Amino acid sequence: MNQNALNYIAVACGGALGAVSRLAVGQLFAFSSFPLGTLAVNIAGSLFLGWFTTAAFPTLNISPTVRVGIAVGFVGAFTTFRT
């Protein structure tokens, strides 16, 4: 399997986990008429993505495919940065 196909699979798997996580966080804040769930996931996702790209990339030995799966797939589905 070529690297491009592996990247697509990693983004799909990360995206599935991110979407389910977003749903769970949204349901935690379902009591509010203000979109607290959206606010929470966007703040958490931004902080995580900032940490992951600046601190985790240089220090952790993570393959480029896993990086794409986490940064684009998981965080992209968890937050609204993809829009």
Secondary structure, DSSP 8 states (H G I E B T S, - for coil): --HHHHHHHHHHHHHHHHHHHHHHHHHHTTT-SS-HHHHHHHHHHHHHHHHIIIIIHHHS---HHHHHIIIIIIHHHHSSTT-
